[in-house]
Structures are given as structure tokens and as C-alpha cells.
Amino acid sequence: MGDGPRLLAEEAPGDNAPALSVSELSGALKRSVEEAFGHVRVRGEISGFKRHSSGHCYLSLKDDRACIDGVIWKGQAGAMRFRPEDGIEVIATGKLTTYPGRSKYQIVIDRMELAGQGALMALLDQRRRMLAAEGLFDEDRKRPLPFMPRIIGVVTSPTGAVIRDILHRLEDRCPTHVILWPVAVQGESAAAQVARAVRGFGALAEDGPIPRPDLLIVGRGGGSIEDLWAFNEEEVVRAIAESPIPVISAVGHETDTTLADFAADRRAPTPTAAAEMAVPVRADLAHHVRELGARAERLARRYRERAAERFEAVADRFPALDSLFAGQQQRFDDIAERLPRALGQRIAHARGDLAHAAGALRPALLTQRLARASDRLAAIRLRSEPIQARIAEGHVALDRLWRIAEQLHPDKPLQRGYVRVEKRGGGVLTTAEEAKAAALLTLHFADGAVDARVENGAKPAYAKARTSEETKPRQQDLF
């Protein structure tokens, strides 16, 4: 048929270019790339960094003319000394491979480092701005340190000079109970250990077997920025900012600054200075107490002296005791002198009155008066008829008056259903205004009396009832 295009593909005998499957070609490419680029170091800027839920990390490395995809498997991602972020220039070490499923090549990164001091500072500045925007470094959220902490928690290496310096300084100033949480302060796991220690101290119960500290000191000695990098990690900064216990950051020397210093409630230039901030000087406190005691004693003595002066000044204004009672004493002397004379005159008058009365009581005079009275009595002849008539007339008048009194008696209308209203304690009330003003009333019925109280000037509240026998008037009360 000729050498032109054919409809069906045919394998010619001796053909040295047999057709390959897509998988075969992809596998060949993968082997070629991995053999030629089994170990490479690539410098570039991170772009599109993403951490998958599986723990693997995906990203791109780019420069001004090209880009290459990269992947960091879960094991290598956990061992990295910093968290990759977009815009950071790094040097990635690994191998090139292909991903047949998408016909693309990528670098499998085993190790990643920042590309120089400038990249490290750029990452630090970027992280500082991000955390500051969240308010973790605000001054208004920083708490005052306790004046005299009972227990101090220290987060540092157990073998370094930091813990020895802190203990020695505390012993000199004011011995305090110290609890050490040993951590690594440098290396891959340092940030996680420091953050775990800060959160662990905050999670202690106040009445638990391990007492909860009143103050935390997070510190380490000086070093390069790489040595102090654990205290720039986000998890450490957040743990310090979220700590329920006030924190002093004592990382590095005076010129060293980390993000932990910004998040802490107080920054100390050195661990020794942190111990000085934590507690006052016991000798100074004792001296201050003695000064306050002496001052209080002086004030009390001065107050007592001034009170004595004021008392003397007031006492001088009062007159002498003799002059206060001079008038009363003179009056007493005058009365004492007049009393015997007055008693003598009184006795003389009494004797004269007695003598005059005794003259009128002579037996002869009494006998004469008795005889005249007997004569008058004998001259009177008593008859019963006039007396009986007067008595009958009196009975008639008395009955008439009694009937009138019964009709006029104030309790008579009570038998017809009326009620007599009196205020408590006596006094008849005839108007509603008087009843409202009295408030406490006594209501008299035909068979007894009831005490009542006027509420809201309207309805009476009944209390104690009294029988008619207690309130019934007697006949002699009418006359």
C-alpha cells in the first residue's frame, strides 16, 4: 500500500521502537529523574504552603523565572526546626521524583533551612506582626507580678547555669519554694517542651499534691538567634500569652530579644534579674517593717502628748470646783440657819391652836349640846304615811326614767342590726374620714364587740371579738 499514514498500527519485524504503555513511559521517566537527581539542594521562595490533615505538607518553590512543586512527608515535617510560611526564602534538600498520576515532577524534601540571616529575620518579623495583630503583645493584657509569691515555677534546662543562678539569687534575696519543670531549651523538640511545661503549670490544681505556682520564670542562657529560636515559635508564644499564671521571660542576655519576651507579663534582661523581679529583698522588708513600727510608735506618742496638751488647755477653761458650788453652798447655809427658827414658830402656833380647841371641848358644853339635841328629837313625831307616799312617787318616777333611759341607751339600736363604731381606746366615730384617720377601730354589735383595722381607707380587717357581757352597761352607769 505504500509508506503513507495507515489506519491500523502494525508491528513490523525488527522494529526497534516498539510502542510503550503510558505506565511504562511514566515509570521510565521516574527512574531516569530519580537516578539523575537523587540528591539536590534548591533555593527558592515558599509559595502555596499547605499542611494536609494526614500530616504531609505541600508547597511550591519559586524564583523570578520558574517554580517547582514540593512535598514534605509527615515524618520529616515534624522534625523541622521552624514552621514554613509563604514568602520565606529557604534552601530545600531532597530528591526529584515524578508523580505519574498527573504527569508532573516534584521535589521530595528531607530537610529545609532558611536561606541566610535575612530570611530568618524576615520570618521573625512576619510572625511578630501576625501575633501582634491578634493582641498577644498588648500592654493592657499584661498582669502585675505578685509581691511575695509563695511558690515559683521555673521552666528551663535542669543542667544549665540558669537554674543555679535563679536559686542562688532567690536564696540571697528571699528564700522561696521553687518547682523546676525540666525542658530542652534548644533543638527540634525544645518549643514543644517549653509550651507543654507552661500549660502544665497552669493546669495544676491549687490544692493538688503538687502546688500551683504563683509566678512562672521561663528562661535560658544567651546564644545566637538559631539557639534562641525555640522561644520565637508560635506555640511557645501562645502558651505564655494564655497562661493563667503571671510569667517572667528571661531568655538570653540583655541584648537578646525573642517573641516570648513580648508575650510575657514582664521581661528580664537575665535569669538573675528575673529572680530579682520575682521576690523582694527580705532584709529590706524587715527594715521597712521596723521603720513602720518606729513610725507608728512616734505617731502614737505624739498623739498622746497632743491629747494631754488639749486636755490641759480645756481643763484650764473650766472654773474652780469651789466657785461652781459657791452659790448653792451659801444658800444651803442660809436655809440651815433659818430652819430652827421656823420650826420654833411652827410649834408655838400649833400649841396655841391646841389650847383654843381644848377650851371648846369641855364636858359641860358637850352635855348641854347633847340635852338640846335630845329635846329636839323628842319633839319630832315620825309618821310612815308621808314616807310611803314619797317612796311610791319615787318608784313611779324611777320606772319612767328607766324606760326613757332604755330607749336612749346607745346599745338599743344595736338589737335592730346597727353597729356603733369607736376608735381603739374610746371615742365614737360618725364619719368615714374619722374611721380612716383612726385606722384601728372597735365595732360594737348587740352580742359583743369586734376589733378591726382599716386597710387602704376602705375594707376593715377583723381581729378579736368581745362578748356582750364585757360591753353591756350597768344601770348605775347611767346615773
Buried (B, 14 or more C-beta within 10 A) or exposed (E): EEEEEEEEEEEEEEEEEEEEEEEEEBBEBBEEBBEEBEEEEBEBBBBEBEBEEEEBBBBBBBEEEEEBBBBBBEEBBEEBBBBBBEEBBBBBBBBBBBEBEEEEBBBBBBBBBBBEEEBBEBBBEBBBEEBBEEEBBEEEEBEEBBEEBEBBBBBBBEEBBBBEBBBEBBEBBBEBEBBBBBBBBBEEBBBBBBBBBBBBBBEBEEEEEEBBBBBBBBBBBEBEBEBBBBBBBBBBBBBBBEBEBBBBBBBBEEEBBBBBBBBBBBBBBBBBBBBBBBBBEBEEBEEEEEEEEEEEEEEEEEEEEEEEEEEEEEEEEEEEEEEEEEEEEEEEEEEEEEEEEEEEEEEEEEEEEEEEEEEEEEEEEEEEEEEEEEEEEEEEEEEEEEEEEEEEEEEEEEEEEEEEBEEEEEBEEBEEEEEBBBBEEEEEBEEEEBBEEBEEBBBBBBBBBBBBBBEEEEEBEEEEEBEBEEBEEEEEEEE
